[in-house]
């Protein structure tokens, strides 16, 4: 590993540590977290590792991997009640996402600085910080799915069979975290976008490896489901039917629900908006960054479209939007990084000043928001 990589990774480590560990104590557990914590506690106390329970009743609504990880930390710290400790798995998986993004960008661009900037944007996006400090199933599912994408690209670029094996384990872990949800929300839009922007040549050349990776990943992810079908078929199927009905009829929102995503990026609102003005941005960025910028914009649009057609919508389901949109923001940051201030046009200077002013205001308000929260 080169010195520049070490420098960037160290900064990302410290930033991620601050983003995901400094606020674990702020928010009380919501209903979803409480269910996860109780189920994990009963795993530790009653040994119900394969047949999760909630207050003594079977709970098959969610796959058990995130709960297993929570229970594992309960055992490590010998503590089943501290919300801070019980959220550590979510914080760690969120940190993993930042390093996966760095690897992903390096694979596609071979540009360390741009990889760092995109990863830094992701680590400081408010919506991601919020979800990364909450022990819910979605963050685990999406991070593991993104890991699937990263090691698929690693297999394409470096032609290593080991990358496809790791890819399949990430895929299995995603399925074991929340079924096929993340596969639909982030992997399918990626497959379409990558084929559109970078061509389908890598798909054609590696079709056998992709197929074997998919089979192995599905087999790994289906082990618990198969165990449920063999031992609790009737109850498990009734729960699955109830979950399908929930996705169809509960928490339904407008098709425009996710279009305000840029607001939830926090300090990157302006750059998130400007990255979607593709003709303007395309003229500003360097030639070598145009393809990755186009990839980030198109991927973001496809993810929003895919998520929007699902009736059931929640803010945490939008996690993949922030993963994809950080690419466009990072490219714009790279443009300003390389550009001499005197060579910037008046509108570009205003945009940069506005973005910096927002960062200063948010940084100033954060301590006061914590005080209000705990007043």
N, C-alpha and C positions, 0 to 999 in steps of 0.2 A: 504494500500500500504506500502510495506517495505522500510526501509531507502535506501537500495541498489537501488531499483527501482527509488526512488526520485532522488538520485544522478545521475543515468544514464539518466533519462528523462530530468533533468535540463541541463546536458551537451549537450544532443541532441537538446534541445530547443535553447540554445545559439548558437550552431553550425549551426542549420537550419536558425536561425535569421540572422547570418552572411552570410550564403551561398545565401539565397534567397531574403534578403532585402537590403543588402549592394550594390548590383549591378543593382538594378531596373532602375537606372538612366543612365546606361552606353550606352545602345544601342538605336538607334532611332527605331521608329515603322516601321515594314516591311508591305508589302501589306496585309497580312492576319490579322495582328493586327489592322491595320488602318480600315479594313472593320468591325472588331468586335467593335472597339471604335465608329465608325460612327453610326453603327446600335444601339449600346447601347445609344448613345446620342439622337438619334431620338426616342427611346423608352421613355426616360425621358422627352424630349421636346414635343413630339407629342402624347404620350400615346399609341404607337404601340407595346404593350407588347406581344400580341398573334399573331400579323401579322407583323413580323420584316420587316423593310425597310432599304434600303441603298441608300442614296441620293434621297429619295422619292419613289424609286421603291421597290416592294416586293422583299425580300431576304429570300428564303426558302431553300437555299442550305445546311444550317447547322441548327441542332436543337438549341433552344434558351437558354438552361440553363446557359452556360458560359456567354452569353451576358446579361442575366437577372442579374447574380451576378455582372457583371461589372457595369450595370446601377444602381444597388442597392448602390454600393460604390460611384457612381457619386452623387446620392441623399444624401448620408450620409455626404460627404465632400463638397457638393454644388459646385462641380468642374467637368467640362466635358472635360477638355483639358490636365490636368497634366498626362503625361505618367506614372510617378511614382505611383500616386494614382490609375490609371486605371489598373496597373499591380499587385496591392495588392491581388486581388482574386487569381491570379495564384500563387503568393508566399505563400499564406495561404494554398492553396490546396496542394502545394508541401511539406509544413511543415507537413500537415496531413499525407502524404505518409510516412514520416519518422517514425511517431508514430505508424502508422498501421503496418509498418515492425517490429517494436519492439514487438508489440502484437503478430504478426504472428509467429515470431521466438520463443517467449516464449510459445506459444501454442504447437508448434511442438517439442521443445527441453527442455523446463522447465529450460533453462540456461540463466540467466540474463546477464551475461558477454558476451556471444556469441551474444545474441539479441542486446546488445548495439553495439558491434563491427560491425555487419552486417549493422545496421541502420546508424552508423557513416560513413561507407564506402559509403552507398547510398547518404547520405547528402553531401558528399564531392566529388562526381563523377561529372566531368566537364560537360558532356553532359546533366545530369539531372539539374545542376545549370543553364545551358543555357536555357533549355526548361522551367524550373520552374520560370524564370524571364521574360518569354514572354507569353503574354495573348493569347494563342491559344487554340483551342478546344481539342487537343490531350491529354494534361496533365490532364485536368478535366476528360476526358473519361477513361483514364487508371487508375487514382487514384481511381475513383469510382468503377471501375471493380476490382481493387485490394482490396478495402474495401469489395466488395461482397465475394471475396475469404476468407478474414480474418474472417468475421463473419459466413461464412459457416463452417470453421474449428472450430470456437468458439462453434457453435451449435453441431458439432460432439463431441468435447472434454468435454464441460460442460453441454450438453443436456438441453439447455435453449431455449424455444420457442421464447423468445424475440430476440435471436441472429439471428434466421431465418427471423424474421420480419425486423430487421435492414438490414440484407443481401439483402432482396428484395428491400428495398428503395435505397440501393447503386446500385443495378442492374438497377433499373428504372432511377436513376440519370445518370448512364453511357450511357444508351440508349438515354436519353434526352440531352446528351452532344455531341455525335457523332454517333448515331445509333448503329449498331451491330459491328462496327470496333473493339472496345476494347474487345468485347466478343470473337471475333475470334483471336485477337492478343495476349491475355494474359489468358483469362479464359479457353478456350478450351485446349491450351497446358498444363495448370495447371491440369485440370481434368484428362487428359491422364497420366501425370507425377505422380500425387498423387496416382492414381490407380496402376501404375506400381511399384512405390517405397514402398508405404505404404499399398498396397492391396486395393481391392474394397469393403471390408467388411463394411466400414462406409457408402458407397453408398447404399449397400443393406439394411442395418438396418434403414436408414433414407430416403428411396426412396419416401415415401409419403410427408414428410416435404420438401424434395428437389423439388418435383414436384409442391407443393403449393407455395413454395418460387419463383420458376421460373414463374409460372402463375401470381402471384401478381406483381413481378418485371416487367414483360412484359406489364401488364395492366398499371402500373404507368408510364412506359416509353413511352407508346403509346398514352397517352391522347392528347398530342399536335398534333401528326400525325393524329389522328382521327378528331380533330378539323379542321385541314387543308383540309382533304378529304371531310368533310362535307361543308366547306365554300369556298374552292378554289381548287376544285378537279382537273380541267383541267390544271391550271397553276402549281399546286403542282406536279402532275404526270409528266408533261413535265420537271420540274426541276429535279425530281428524275431520270428520264431517262437520262438527261444530265450528272448528277453526276455519274451514272453507266458507261456511255461512257468515262468520265474523268478517272475513275479508270482503265479502260481498255486500254486507248490510250495515256494518258498524264503522264509526269514524269516517263516514263519507264526506268528501270535501269537493270543492269546485275543481275543474280541470286546470285552473290557473293557480292552484294552491302553492306550487313550488316556484312561481315566477318571481317571488320576492327574495330568492335565495341570497342575492348580493347584499341585502341589508344584514343578513345574519353572518356575513363574513367579518363584520366588525370593522377593524381598521382598514380593510381593503375594499371598502364599498366603491370608491371612485374608480379604482383600477379594474375591479370586477365588471363594472358597467362599461367602461371604455373598451375592455377586451372583447365585448360582444359587438362593438361597432367595427366589424371585420374589415371593411374597405379602408377605414381610417387607420386602424392598427397595422394592417398589412403594409401600408406605405412607410410606416415608421420603423418597423423592426428590421434587423439585419437579415440578409438573404439566407444565411445558414440557419436562422431560427424560424423561417416562414413555415416550413413543413410541420414542425412540432407545435407551432402556434395554431396552425389550422387544425391539427389533430386535437389539441386541447379544446378549441371552440366547438368543433363538430361533436366530439365525445360528450361535452357538457350538454349540448342540445339534444342529442339522442337519449341521454340519461333522463333529462327532464321530460321528454316525450314518453318514454317507457314508463316512468313513474306516474305521470299524469293520467294515463289511461286506466290505471288501477283506481277503483272507487275509494278504497280505504287509504287514507293519507295521514301521516304524522310527520312532524318536523324531523324526527330522528331517522325516518326512512330516506330522507334526503342526503344522508352522509355521502353517497357517491358523487353527488353534485359538487361538493366542496373539494373532493379529491381531484376531479377532472378540471374544475375551474381554476384551481391553483396554478395550473400550467400556464394559462394565458396571463394571469397576474404576474407570475414569475418572469415571463418573457418581457413584459412591459418594464418591470423593475430592472432587468438586464439592459434594456435600451437606455434607461436613465443612468445606469451605472457607467456605461461606456461613453456616454455623450458628454461633451464639454458644455458646461452651463451656458456659455456665451453663444453656443451654436444652436441652442434650443429656441424654438419659435415661442411667441408670446403666449399662445394657447397652451402649449406644452408646459411652460413655466407655471402658468396658473393652475393647471391640473396637478403638477407636482407639489406646489405650495399648499393647495387644498388638501391633498392626501397627507402631507406632513402635519398640517394643522390638525386634521382629524386624529392622527396618531398621538399628538401631544395632548389633545383634549381628553381622549380616552385614557391615556396613561395617568393623567392627573385625576380623573374621576374614579378610577378603579379602587383606591383605598377608601374613598368615601362611600362607594357602593357596598363594600364589605362592612363598613361601620353601620350603614343603614340596615343591612341584612341581619346583623346581629344585635341591633338595638332592642 
